[in-house]
C-alpha cells in the first residue's frame, strides 16, 4: 500500500474502503463496499460493485468514486493547486465548515497537517 494520502477535505484516501478495494483489484471487497454504502442512501439506487472504483482524490484522469467527481472541496483544491486544504490560505472556509458538520473526525487530519507547517 502507498503512504498516507490525505484528500483536500481531510479524509484519508488510503484508509477508504473504496480506495483499498480498487488498489487491491478485489471484486469481493468492492461488492461489500457497494452493499454497505448503499445503506447510507436508501432513497437512491443501490451502488454497483463496478461503481466502487477510486484511485484517490488527487487522481485527474484515473478512477474516482461517484461523489468525488462532483465534490466542490476537491474542485476548489485542484483549482488552487494546494496539496490539500490544510495548505490553503483560506483555511477554514465555509465549504469545509459544512463538510465537518457531517464528518467531524476528518478535521483532525487537516489540523495535524497545519500544525506541522
C-alpha distances in whole Angstrom, upper triangle without the diagonal:
4,7,9,11,14,16,20,21,19,17,13,11,8,10,12,13,14,10,8,11,11,8,9,12,14,17,18,16,17,20,20,19,21,24,23,23,26,28,27,29,32,34,32,31,28,25,24,21,21,21,18,16,14,12,13,16,16,16,20,20,17,17,18,19,22,23,21,23,26,25,27,25,23,26,27,24,24,28,28,25,23,20,20,23,23,25,27,31,32,29,30,32,33,30,28,31,31,27,27,30,28,24,26,23,21,23,22,19,21,24,22,21,25,26,24,25
4,7,8,12,14,17,19,17,15,12,10,7,10,13,14,15,11,10,13,13,10,12,15,17,20,21,18,19,23,22,20,23,26,24,24,27,29,28,30,33,35,32,32,30,26,26,23,22,22,19,17,14,11,11,14,14,14,18,19,16,16,17,18,22,22,20,22,25,23,25,23,20,23,25,21,21,25,25,22,20,16,17,21,21,21,24,28,29,27,28,29,31,28,26,29,29,26,26,29,27,24,25,22,19,22,21,17,19,22,20,18,22,23,21,22
4,6,10,13,16,17,15,14,10,10,8,10,13,15,16,13,12,16,16,13,15,18,20,23,24,21,21,25,24,22,25,27,26,25,28,30,28,31,34,36,34,34,31,28,28,25,25,24,21,19,16,13,12,14,14,15,19,20,18,19,18,20,23,23,20,23,25,23,25,22,20,23,24,20,20,24,23,20,18,15,15,18,18,19,22,25,26,24,25,27,29,26,24,27,28,24,24,27,26,22,23,20,17,19,18,14,16,19,16,15,18,19,17,19
4,6,10,13,14,11,10,7,8,6,8,11,14,15,12,12,16,16,14,16,19,20,23,24,20,21,24,23,20,23,26,24,22,26,27,26,28,31,33,31,32,29,26,27,24,24,23,20,18,15,13,11,12,13,15,18,20,18,18,17,18,21,21,18,21,23,21,22,19,17,21,21,18,19,22,22,19,17,13,13,16,15,16,19,23,24,21,22,24,26,23,20,23,24,21,20,23,22,19,19,16,14,16,14,11,13,15,13,12,16,17,15,17
4,6,10,11,9,8,6,5,6,8,10,13,14,10,12,15,15,13,16,18,20,22,24,20,20,23,23,20,22,25,23,21,25,26,24,26,29,31,29,30,28,24,25,23,23,21,18,16,13,11,8,9,9,11,15,17,15,15,14,15,19,18,15,17,19,17,19,16,14,17,18,15,15,19,18,16,14,10,10,13,13,14,17,20,21,19,20,21,23,20,18,21,22,18,18,22,21,17,18,16,13,15,14,11,12,15,14,12,15,17,16,17
4,7,8,6,6,4,6,8,9,10,14,14,12,14,17,17,16,19,21,22,24,25,22,21,24,23,20,22,25,23,21,24,25,23,25,28,30,28,29,27,24,25,24,24,22,19,17,14,12,9,8,9,12,16,18,17,17,15,15,18,16,14,16,18,15,16,13,12,15,15,12,14,17,16,15,12,9,7,10,10,12,14,18,18,15,16,18,19,17,14,17,18,15,15,18,17,14,15,13,9,11,11,8,8,12,11,9,12,15,14,15
4,5,5,5,6,6,9,11,11,14,14,12,14,17,16,16,19,21,22,24,25,22,20,24,23,19,21,24,22,19,22,24,21,23,26,27,25,26,25,22,24,22,22,19,17,16,12,11,8,6,7,10,13,16,15,15,12,13,15,13,10,13,14,11,12,9,8,11,12,9,11,14,14,13,11,8,6,8,10,12,13,17,16,14,15,16,17,14,12,15,16,13,14,17,16,13,15,14,10,11,13,10,9,13,13,12,14,17,17,17
4,6,8,9,10,13,14,14,18,17,15,18,21,20,20,23,24,26,27,28,25,23,26,26,22,23,26,24,21,24,25,22,23,27,28,26,27,27,24,26,25,24,21,20,18,15,14,10,7,8,12,13,17,17,17,14,15,16,14,11,13,13,10,10,7,6,9,9,6,9,11,11,10,8,7,4,5,8,9,10,13,13,11,12,12,14,11,9,13,14,11,12,16,15,13,14,14,11,11,13,10,9,12,14,11,13,16,16,16
4,6,9,10,14,14,13,17,16,16,18,21,20,21,24,25,26,27,28,24,23,26,25,21,22,24,22,19,22,23,20,21,25,25,24,26,25,23,25,24,24,21,19,19,16,16,12,9,11,14,16,20,19,18,15,15,16,13,11,14,13,10,10,6,7,11,10,9,12,14,14,14,11,11,7,6,9,11,11,14,13,11,10,11,12,9,7,10,11,8,9,12,12,10,11,11,8,8,11,9,8,11,13,12,13,16,17,17
4,6,9,11,11,12,15,16,15,17,20,20,20,23,24,25,27,27,24,23,25,24,20,22,24,22,19,23,23,20,22,26,27,26,27,26,24,26,25,25,22,20,19,16,16,12,10,12,16,18,21,20,19,16,16,18,15,13,16,16,13,14,10,10,14,14,12,14,17,16,16,13,11,8,8,8,11,12,16,15,12,12,13,15,12,9,12,13,10,9,13,12,9,10,9,5,6,8,5,5,9,10,9,11,14,15,15
4,6,9,8,8,12,12,11,13,16,17,17,19,21,22,23,23,20,19,22,20,17,19,21,18,16,19,20,18,20,23,25,23,25,23,21,22,21,22,19,17,16,13,14,10,9,12,15,17,20,18,17,14,13,15,13,11,15,16,13,14,11,11,15,15,14,16,19,18,18,15,13,10,11,12,15,16,19,18,16,15,16,17,14,12,14,14,11,10,14,12,9,10,9,5,8,10,7,9,12,13,12,15,17,18,18
4,5,5,7,10,11,10,11,14,15,14,17,19,20,22,22,18,18,21,20,16,19,21,19,17,21,22,19,22,25,27,25,26,24,21,23,21,22,19,16,16,13,12,9,9,12,14,17,20,18,16,14,14,17,15,13,17,18,15,17,14,13,17,18,15,17,20,20,18,16,13,11,13,13,16,17,21,21,18,18,19,20,18,15,18,18,14,14,17,15,12,13,11,8,11,11,8,10,13,12,12,15,17,17,18
4,5,5,9,9,6,8,12,11,11,14,16,17,19,20,16,15,19,18,14,17,19,18,16,19,21,19,21,24,26,24,24,22,19,20,18,18,16,13,12,9,8,6,7,9,11,15,16,14,13,11,11,14,13,11,14,16,14,17,14,12,16,17,15,16,19,20,18,16,13,12,14,15,17,19,23,22,20,20,21,22,19,17,20,20,16,16,19,17,14,16,14,11,14,15,11,13,16,16,15,18,20,20,21
4,6,8,9,6,7,10,11,9,12,14,15,18,18,15,15,18,17,15,18,20,18,17,21,22,21,23,26,28,26,26,24,21,21,19,19,18,14,13,10,9,8,10,12,13,17,18,15,14,13,13,17,17,14,17,20,18,20,18,16,19,21,18,19,22,23,21,19,15,14,17,17,19,21,25,25,23,23,24,25,22,20,23,23,19,19,22,20,17,18,16,13,16,16,13,15,18,17,16,19,21,20,21
4,6,9,7,7,10,12,11,13,15,15,18,18,14,14,17,16,13,16,18,16,15,19,20,19,21,24,27,25,25,23,20,21,18,19,18,14,14,12,12,10,12,15,16,20,21,18,16,15,14,17,17,15,19,21,18,21,19,17,21,22,20,21,25,25,23,21,18,16,18,18,21,23,26,26,23,23,24,25,22,20,22,22,18,18,20,18,15,16,13,12,15,15,12,15,18,17,17,20,21,21,23
4,5,5,6,9,10,11,12,14,14,15,16,12,12,14,13,10,13,15,13,12,15,17,16,18,21,23,21,21,19,16,17,15,16,14,11,11,9,10,9,11,14,15,18,19,16,14,12,11,14,13,12,16,18,16,19,17,16,19,21,19,20,24,24,23,21,18,17,18,19,22,23,27,26,23,23,24,24,21,19,21,21,17,17,19,16,14,16,14,12,16,16,14,16,19,19,19,22,24,23,25
4,6,5,6,8,10,11,12,11,12,12,8,8,11,9,7,10,12,10,10,13,15,15,17,19,22,20,20,17,14,14,12,14,13,9,10,10,11,11,13,16,16,20,20,17,14,13,11,14,14,14,17,19,18,21,20,19,22,24,23,23,27,27,26,25,22,20,22,23,25,27,31,30,27,27,27,27,24,22,24,23,19,20,22,18,16,18,16,15,19,20,18,20,23,22,22,26,27,27,29
4,6,5,6,9,10,10,10,11,12,8,7,10,10,7,9,12,11,10,13,15,15,16,19,21,18,18,15,12,12,10,11,9,6,6,6,9,9,12,15,14,17,17,14,11,9,8,11,12,11,14,16,16,20,19,17,20,22,21,21,24,26,25,24,21,20,22,23,25,26,30,29,27,27,27,27,23,22,24,23,19,20,22,19,17,20,18,17,20,21,19,21,24,24,24,26,29,28,29
4,6,5,6,9,10,11,12,14,11,9,13,13,10,12,15,15,13,16,19,18,20,22,24,22,21,19,15,15,13,13,12,8,7,5,6,6,10,12,11,15,15,12,10,9,8,12,13,12,14,17,16,19,18,16,19,21,19,19,23,24,22,21,18,18,20,21,23,25,28,28,26,26,26,27,23,22,24,24,20,21,23,20,18,20,19,16,20,20,18,19,23,22,21,24,27,26,27
4,5,5,6,8,9,11,12,9,9,13,12,10,13,16,15,15,18,20,19,21,24,26,24,23,20,17,16,13,14,14,10,9,8,9,10,13,15,15,18,18,15,13,12,12,16,17,15,18,21,20,23,22,19,23,25,23,23,26,27,25,24,21,20,23,24,25,27,31,31,28,28,29,30,26,24,27,26,23,23,25,22,20,22,20,18,21,21,19,21,24,23,23,26,28,27,28
4,6,5,6,5,7,8,6,6,9,10,8,11,13,13,13,16,18,19,20,22,25,22,21,18,15,13,10,11,11,8,8,8,10,12,15,17,16,19,19,15,12,13,12,15,17,16,18,21,21,24,24,21,24,27,25,24,28,29,28,27,24,23,25,27,29,30,34,33,31,31,31,32,28,27,29,28,24,25,27,24,22,24,22,21,24,25,22,24,27,27,26,29,31,30,32
4,5,5,7,8,11,9,7,11,12,11,12,15,16,15,17,20,20,21,24,25,23,21,18,15,14,10,10,10,7,5,6,7,10,13,15,13,16,15,11,9,10,10,14,16,15,16,19,19,23,22,20,22,25,23,22,26,27,25,25,22,22,24,26,27,29,33,32,30,31,31,31,28,26,29,28,25,26,28,25,23,25,24,22,25,26,23,24,28,27,26,29,31,30,31
4,5,8,11,13,11,11,14,15,14,16,19,19,18,21,23,23,25,27,29,26,25,22,19,17,14,13,14,11,9,8,7,10,13,14,13,16,15,12,11,12,13,16,18,17,18,21,21,24,23,20,23,26,23,22,26,27,25,24,21,21,24,26,27,28,32,32,30,31,31,32,29,27,30,30,26,27,29,26,24,26,24,22,25,25,22,24,27,26,25,28,30,29,30
4,5,9,10,9,10,13,14,13,16,18,18,19,21,23,24,26,27,30,27,26,22,19,17,14,14,15,12,11,11,11,13,17,18,17,20,19,15,14,15,15,19,21,20,21,25,24,28,27,24,27,29,27,26,30,31,29,28,25,25,28,29,30,32,36,36,34,34,35,35,32,30,33,32,28,29,31,28,26,28,26,24,27,27,24,27,30,28,27,31,33,31,32
4,6,9,9,8,11,13,13,14,17,18,18,20,23,24,25,26,28,25,24,21,17,15,11,11,13,10,9,10,11,14,18,19,17,19,18,14,12,14,14,18,20,19,20,24,24,28,27,24,26,29,28,26,30,32,29,29,26,26,29,31,32,33,37,37,35,35,36,36,32,31,34,33,29,30,32,29,27,30,28,26,29,30,27,29,32,31,30,33,35,34,35
4,6,5,6,9,10,11,12,14,15,16,18,21,22,23,24,27,24,22,19,16,14,10,11,13,10,10,12,14,16,20,21,19,22,21,17,15,16,15,18,21,20,22,25,25,29,28,26,28,31,30,29,32,34,32,31,28,28,30,32,33,35,39,39,36,36,37,37,33,32,34,33,29,30,32,29,27,29,27,26,29,30,27,29,33,32,31,34,36,35,36
4,5,5,6,9,10,10,12,14,15,16,19,21,22,22,25,22,20,16,14,11,7,8,11,9,10,13,15,18,21,23,21,23,22,18,15,16,15,17,20,20,21,24,25,29,29,27,29,32,31,30,33,35,33,33,30,30,32,34,35,37,40,40,38,38,37,37,34,33,35,33,30,31,32,29,27,30,28,27,31,32,29,31,35,34,33,37,39,38,39
4,5,5,6,9,10,11,12,14,15,17,20,21,21,24,22,20,16,14,12,8,11,13,11,13,15,18,20,23,25,23,26,25,21,18,19,17,19,21,22,24,26,27,30,30,28,31,34,32,32,35,37,35,35,32,31,33,35,37,38,42,41,39,38,38,38,34,33,35,34,30,31,32,28,27,30,28,27,31,31,29,32,35,34,34,37,39,38,40
4,5,5,6,9,10,10,12,14,16,17,19,20,23,21,19,16,13,12,9,11,12,9,11,13,15,17,20,22,21,24,23,19,16,16,15,17,19,19,21,24,24,28,27,25,28,31,29,29,33,34,33,32,29,28,30,31,33,35,38,38,35,35,35,35,31,30,32,30,27,27,29,25,23,26,24,23,27,28,26,28,31,30,30,34,35,35,36
4,5,5,6,9,10,10,12,15,16,17,18,21,18,16,13,10,9,5,7,8,6,8,11,13,15,18,20,19,21,20,17,14,14,12,14,16,17,18,21,21,25,25,23,25,28,27,27,30,32,31,30,28,26,28,30,32,33,37,36,34,33,33,33,29,28,30,29,25,26,27,24,22,25,24,23,27,28,25,28,31,30,30,33,35,35,36
4,5,5,6,9,10,11,13,15,16,16,19,17,15,11,9,7,5,8,9,8,11,14,17,19,21,24,22,25,23,20,17,16,14,15,18,19,20,23,23,27,27,26,28,31,30,30,33,35,34,33,31,29,31,33,35,36,40,38,36,36,35,34,31,30,32,30,27,28,29,25,24,27,26,25,29,30,28,30,33,33,33,36,38,38,39
4,5,5,6,9,10,11,13,15,16,19,17,16,12,10,10,8,11,12,10,13,15,18,19,21,24,23,26,25,22,18,18,15,16,18,19,21,23,23,27,27,26,28,31,30,30,34,35,34,33,31,29,30,32,34,35,39,38,35,34,34,33,30,29,31,29,25,26,27,23,22,25,23,23,27,28,26,29,31,31,32,35,36,36,38
4,5,5,6,8,10,11,13,15,17,16,15,11,9,9,8,11,10,7,10,12,15,16,18,21,20,23,23,19,16,15,12,13,14,16,18,20,20,23,23,22,25,27,27,27,30,31,31,29,27,25,27,28,31,32,35,34,31,31,31,30,26,25,27,25,22,23,23,20,18,22,20,20,23,25,23,25,28,28,28,31,33,33,35
4,6,5,6,9,10,11,12,15,12,11,7,5,6,5,9,8,6,10,13,16,17,18,22,21,23,22,19,16,14,11,12,13,15,17,19,19,23,23,22,24,27,27,27,30,32,31,30,29,27,28,30,32,33,36,35,32,32,31,30,26,26,28,25,22,24,24,20,20,23,22,22,25,27,25,27,30,31,31,33,35,36,37
4,6,5,7,10,11,11,14,12,11,7,7,8,8,12,11,10,14,16,20,20,22,25,24,27,26,23,19,18,15,15,16,18,20,22,22,26,26,25,27,30,30,30,33,35,34,34,32,30,30,32,35,35,39,37,35,34,33,32,28,28,29,27,24,25,25,21,21,24,23,23,27,28,27,29,32,32,33,35,37,38,39
4,6,6,8,10,11,14,13,13,10,9,11,11,14,13,11,15,16,20,19,21,24,24,26,27,24,20,18,15,15,16,18,20,21,21,24,24,24,26,29,29,29,32,34,33,32,30,28,28,30,33,33,37,35,32,31,31,29,26,25,26,24,21,22,22,18,17,21,20,20,24,25,24,27,29,29,30,33,34,35,37
4,5,5,8,9,12,11,11,8,7,10,11,13,11,10,13,14,18,17,18,22,21,24,24,21,18,15,12,12,12,14,17,18,17,21,21,20,23,25,25,26,29,30,30,29,27,25,25,27,30,30,34,32,29,28,28,26,23,22,23,21,18,19,19,15,15,19,18,18,22,23,23,24,27,28,28,30,33,33,34
4,5,6,6,9,8,8,5,6,9,11,13,11,11,15,16,20,20,20,24,24,25,25,23,19,17,13,12,13,16,18,18,18,22,23,22,24,27,27,28,30,32,32,32,30,28,28,30,33,33,36,34,32,30,29,28,25,24,25,23,20,22,21,17,18,21,21,21,25,27,26,28,30,31,32,34,36,37,38
4,5,5,9,9,10,8,9,12,14,17,15,14,18,19,23,22,23,27,26,28,29,26,23,20,16,16,15,18,21,21,20,24,24,24,27,29,29,30,33,34,34,33,32,29,29,31,34,34,37,35,32,31,30,28,25,25,25,22,20,21,20,16,17,20,21,21,24,26,26,28,30,31,32,34,36,37,38
4,6,9,9,11,10,10,14,15,18,15,15,18,19,22,21,21,24,25,27,27,25,22,19,15,14,13,16,18,18,18,20,21,21,24,26,26,27,30,31,32,30,29,26,26,28,31,31,33,31,29,27,26,24,21,21,21,19,16,17,16,13,14,17,18,18,21,23,23,25,27,28,29,31,33,34,36
4,5,6,8,8,10,13,16,17,15,15,18,19,23,22,21,25,25,26,27,25,22,19,15,13,12,16,18,17,17,20,21,22,23,25,26,27,29,31,32,31,30,27,27,29,32,31,34,32,30,28,27,24,22,22,22,19,17,19,18,14,16,19,20,21,23,26,26,27,29,31,31,33,35,37,37
4,5,7,7,10,14,16,18,16,17,20,22,26,25,25,28,28,29,30,28,24,22,18,16,16,19,21,20,21,23,25,25,27,29,30,31,33,35,35,35,34,31,31,33,36,35,38,35,33,32,30,28,25,25,26,22,21,23,21,18,19,23,24,24,27,29,29,31,33,34,35,37,39,40,41
4,7,9,12,15,18,20,17,18,22,23,27,26,26,29,29,30,30,28,25,22,19,16,16,19,20,19,20,22,24,25,26,28,30,31,32,34,35,35,35,32,31,34,36,35,38,35,34,32,30,27,25,25,26,22,21,23,22,18,21,24,25,26,28,31,31,32,34,36,36,38,40,42,42
4,6,9,12,15,16,14,15,18,20,24,23,23,26,26,26,26,25,21,19,16,13,13,17,17,17,18,21,23,23,24,26,28,28,30,32,33,33,32,30,30,32,35,34,37,34,33,31,29,27,24,25,26,22,21,23,22,19,20,24,25,25,28,30,30,31,33,35,35,37,39,40,41
4,6,9,13,14,12,14,17,19,23,23,24,27,26,26,26,24,20,19,15,13,14,18,18,18,20,23,25,24,25,28,29,29,31,34,34,34,34,31,31,34,37,36,39,36,35,34,32,30,27,27,29,25,23,26,25,22,23,27,27,27,30,32,32,33,35,37,37,38,41,42,42
4,6,10,12,10,11,15,18,21,22,22,26,25,26,25,23,19,17,14,12,14,17,18,19,20,23,25,24,26,29,29,29,32,34,34,34,33,30,31,33,36,35,39,37,35,34,32,30,27,27,29,26,23,25,25,21,22,26,26,26,29,31,30,31,34,35,35,37,40,40,41
4,7,8,6,8,11,14,18,18,19,22,21,22,22,19,16,14,11,10,12,15,15,17,18,21,23,22,23,26,27,26,29,31,31,31,30,28,29,31,33,33,36,35,33,32,31,29,26,26,28,25,22,24,24,21,21,25,25,24,27,29,28,29,32,33,33,35,38,38,39
4,5,5,7,10,14,17,19,20,23,21,22,21,18,15,14,12,11,14,16,16,18,20,24,25,23,25,28,28,28,30,33,32,32,31,29,30,33,35,35,38,37,35,35,33,32,29,29,31,28,25,27,28,24,24,27,27,26,29,31,30,31,34,35,34,37,39,39,40
4,5,5,8,12,15,17,19,22,20,21,20,17,13,13,11,12,15,16,17,19,21,24,25,23,25,28,28,27,30,33,31,31,30,28,30,32,34,34,38,37,35,35,34,33,29,29,31,29,26,28,28,25,24,27,26,25,29,30,28,30,33,33,33,36,38,38,39
4,5,7,10,14,16,18,20,18,19,17,14,11,11,10,11,14,15,15,18,20,23,24,22,24,27,27,26,28,31,30,30,28,27,29,32,33,34,37,36,35,34,34,33,29,29,32,29,26,28,30,26,25,29,28,26,30,31,29,30,34,34,33,36,38,38,38
4,6,9,12,14,15,18,16,17,16,13,10,9,7,7,11,12,12,14,16,20,21,19,20,24,24,23,25,28,27,27,26,25,26,29,30,31,34,33,31,31,30,29,25,26,28,26,23,25,26,23,22,26,25,24,27,29,27,28,31,32,31,33,36,36,36
4,7,10,12,14,16,15,17,16,13,9,8,6,8,11,11,13,15,16,20,20,18,20,23,23,22,25,27,26,26,24,23,25,27,29,29,33,32,30,30,29,28,25,24,27,25,22,23,25,21,20,24,23,21,24,26,24,25,29,29,28,31,33,33,34
4,7,9,12,14,12,14,13,9,6,6,6,9,11,11,11,15,16,19,19,17,19,22,21,20,23,25,24,24,22,21,23,26,27,28,31,31,29,29,29,28,25,24,27,26,22,24,26,23,21,25,23,21,24,26,23,24,28,28,27,30,32,32,32
4,5,8,10,8,11,11,8,5,4,5,9,11,9,10,14,14,17,17,14,16,19,18,17,20,22,20,20,18,18,20,22,23,24,28,27,26,26,26,26,22,22,25,24,20,22,24,21,20,22,21,19,22,23,20,21,25,25,23,26,29,28,28
4,7,8,6,9,9,6,5,6,8,12,13,11,12,15,15,18,17,14,16,19,17,15,19,21,18,18,16,16,19,21,22,23,27,27,25,26,26,27,23,22,25,25,21,23,26,23,21,23,22,19,22,23,19,20,24,23,22,24,27,26,26
4,6,6,9,11,8,8,7,8,12,12,9,11,14,13,15,14,11,13,16,14,13,17,18,16,15,13,12,15,17,18,19,23,23,21,22,22,23,20,18,22,22,18,19,22,20,18,20,19,16,18,19,16,16,20,20,18,21,24,23,23
4,6,8,11,10,9,7,9,11,10,7,9,11,10,12,10,7,10,12,10,10,13,14,13,12,11,10,12,15,16,16,20,20,18,19,19,20,16,15,19,19,15,17,20,18,16,19,18,14,16,18,15,15,18,19,17,19,22,22,21
4,6,9,9,10,9,12,14,14,10,11,13,12,13,12,8,10,12,9,8,12,13,11,11,9,9,12,15,15,16,19,20,19,20,20,21,18,17,21,21,18,20,23,22,20,21,21,17,18,20,16,16,19,20,17,19,22,21,20
4,6,5,7,7,11,13,13,10,10,13,13,15,14,10,12,14,12,10,14,15,13,14,12,13,16,18,18,19,23,23,22,23,23,24,21,20,24,24,21,23,26,24,22,24,23,20,22,23,20,19,23,23,21,23,26,25,24
4,6,8,9,12,14,14,11,10,12,13,15,15,11,11,14,12,9,12,14,12,14,14,15,17,20,19,20,23,23,23,24,23,24,21,21,25,25,22,24,27,25,24,26,26,22,24,26,22,22,25,26,23,25,28,27,26
4,7,9,12,14,15,13,11,14,15,17,18,14,14,17,16,13,15,18,16,18,17,18,21,24,23,23,27,27,27,28,27,28,24,25,28,28,25,27,30,28,27,29,29,25,27,29,25,25,29,29,26,28,31,30,29
4,7,10,12,14,12,11,14,15,18,18,14,15,18,17,15,18,20,18,19,18,18,21,24,24,24,28,28,27,28,27,28,24,24,28,27,24,26,29,27,25,28,27,24,26,27,24,24,28,28,26,28,31,30,29
4,7,9,12,10,9,13,14,17,18,14,15,19,18,16,19,21,20,20,19,19,21,24,24,25,29,28,27,28,27,27,24,24,27,26,23,25,27,24,23,26,25,22,25,26,23,24,28,28,26,28,31,30,30
4,6,8,6,6,10,11,14,14,11,13,16,15,14,17,20,18,19,17,17,19,22,22,23,26,26,24,25,24,24,20,20,23,22,19,21,23,21,19,23,22,19,22,24,21,21,25,25,24,26,29,29,28
4,6,5,7,10,10,14,14,12,14,17,17,16,19,21,21,21,19,18,19,22,24,24,27,26,25,25,24,23,19,19,22,20,17,20,21,18,17,21,20,18,21,23,21,21,25,25,24,26,29,29,29
4,6,6,7,9,13,14,13,14,17,18,17,19,22,22,22,21,20,21,24,25,25,28,26,25,25,23,22,19,19,22,20,17,20,21,18,18,21,21,19,22,25,23,23,26,28,26,28,31,32,31
4,5,6,6,10,11,10,12,15,15,15,18,20,20,20,20,17,18,21,23,22,25,23,22,21,20,19,15,16,18,16,13,16,17,14,15,18,19,17,19,22,20,20,23,25,24,26,29,29,29
4,5,5,9,9,7,9,12,12,12,15,17,17,17,16,14,15,18,20,19,23,21,20,20,19,18,14,15,18,16,13,16,18,15,15,18,18,16,18,20,18,18,21,23,21,23,26,26,26
4,6,9,11,8,9,12,13,12,14,17,17,18,17,16,17,21,21,21,24,22,22,22,20,20,16,17,20,18,16,19,21,19,18,22,22,19,21,24,22,21,25,26,24,26,29,29,28
4,6,9,8,8,11,13,12,13,16,17,18,18,17,17,20,21,20,23,21,20,20,18,17,13,15,18,16,14,18,19,17,17,21,22,19,20,24,22,21,24,26,25,25,29,30,29
4,6,5,6,9,10,11,12,14,15,15,16,13,13,17,18,17,20,18,17,17,15,14,10,11,14,13,11,14,16,14,14,17,18,16,17,20,18,17,20,23,21,22,25,26,25
4,5,5,6,9,10,10,12,14,14,15,13,12,16,17,15,17,15,15,14,12,11,8,10,13,11,10,14,16,15,15,18,19,16,17,20,19,17,20,22,21,21,25,25,24
4,5,5,6,9,10,11,12,11,12,9,8,12,13,11,14,12,11,12,10,10,7,7,11,11,9,12,14,14,13,15,16,13,13,17,15,13,16,19,17,17,21,22,21
4,5,5,6,9,10,10,10,11,9,9,13,13,12,16,14,14,14,13,14,10,11,14,14,12,14,17,16,15,17,18,15,15,18,16,14,17,19,17,18,22,22,21
4,6,5,6,9,10,11,12,11,11,15,15,13,16,15,15,16,14,14,11,13,16,16,14,17,19,19,18,20,21,18,18,21,19,17,20,22,20,20,24,24,23
4,5,5,6,8,9,11,10,9,13,12,10,12,11,12,13,11,12,9,11,14,15,14,16,19,19,18,20,21,18,17,20,18,16,19,21,18,18,22,22,20
4,5,5,6,6,8,6,7,10,9,8,11,11,11,13,12,14,11,11,15,16,14,16,19,19,18,19,20,16,16,18,16,13,16,18,15,15,19,19,17
4,5,5,7,8,9,10,13,12,11,14,14,15,16,15,17,14,15,18,19,17,19,22,22,21,22,23,19,19,21,19,16,20,21,18,18,22,22,20
4,5,8,11,11,12,15,13,11,13,13,15,17,15,17,14,16,19,20,19,21,24,24,23,24,25,22,21,23,21,19,21,23,20,20,24,23,21
4,6,9,10,10,12,10,8,10,10,12,14,13,16,14,15,18,19,18,20,23,24,23,24,24,21,20,22,20,17,19,21,18,17,21,20,18
4,7,8,10,12,10,9,12,13,14,16,16,18,17,17,20,21,20,22,25,25,23,24,24,21,20,22,19,16,19,20,17,16,20,19,17
4,5,7,8,6,6,9,11,11,14,14,17,15,15,18,20,18,19,23,23,21,21,21,18,17,18,15,13,15,16,13,13,16,16,13
4,7,8,6,8,12,13,13,15,16,19,17,15,19,20,18,19,22,22,20,20,20,16,16,16,13,11,14,14,11,12,15,14,12
4,6,6,7,11,12,10,12,13,15,13,12,15,17,14,15,19,19,16,17,16,12,12,13,10,8,11,12,9,10,14,13,12
4,5,5,9,8,6,8,9,12,10,8,12,14,12,13,16,17,15,15,15,12,10,12,10,7,10,12,10,9,13,14,12
4,6,8,9,6,8,11,14,13,10,13,16,14,14,17,18,16,15,15,12,10,10,9,5,7,9,6,5,9,10,9
4,7,9,8,10,12,16,15,13,16,18,17,17,21,22,19,19,19,15,13,14,12,9,10,11,8,7,11,11,8
4,5,5,8,9,13,13,11,14,17,16,16,20,21,19,19,19,16,14,16,14,11,12,14,11,10,13,14,11
4,6,9,10,13,14,13,15,18,18,18,21,23,22,21,22,19,16,18,17,13,14,16,14,11,14,15,12
4,6,6,10,11,10,12,15,15,16,18,20,20,19,20,18,15,17,17,13,14,17,15,12,16,17,15
3,5,9,10,8,10,13,13,13,16,18,17,16,17,14,11,13,13,10,10,13,12,9,13,15,13
4,7,8,6,7,10,11,10,13,15,15,13,15,13,10,12,13,10,10,14,13,11,14,16,15
4,5,5,6,9,10,11,13,15,15,15,17,15,12,15,16,13,13,17,16,14,17,20,18
4,5,5,6,9,10,11,13,14,14,17,15,13,17,18,15,16,19,19,17,20,23,22
4,6,5,6,9,10,11,12,13,16,14,12,16,16,14,16,19,18,17,21,23,22
4,5,5,6,9,10,10,10,12,10,9,12,13,10,12,15,15,14,17,19,19
4,5,5,7,9,10,9,12,11,9,13,14,12,13,16,17,16,18,21,21
4,5,5,7,9,10,13,12,11,15,16,15,16,19,20,19,22,24,24
4,5,5,6,8,11,9,9,13,13,13,14,17,18,18,20,22,23
4,5,5,4,8,7,6,10,11,11,12,15,16,16,18,21,21
4,6,6,9,10,10,13,15,15,15,18,20,19,21,24,25
4,6,9,10,11,14,15,15,17,19,20,21,23,25,26
4,6,6,8,11,12,12,14,16,17,18,20,22,23
4,6,6,8,10,11,12,14,16,16,18,20,22
4,6,6,8,10,11,12,14,16,17,18,20
4,5,5,7,9,10,12,13,15,16,18
4,5,5,6,9,10,11,12,15,16
4,5,5,6,9,10,10,12,14
4,5,5,6,9,10,11,13
4,5,5,6,9,10,11
4,5,5,6,9,10
4,5,5,7,9
4,5,5,7
4,5,5
4,6
4
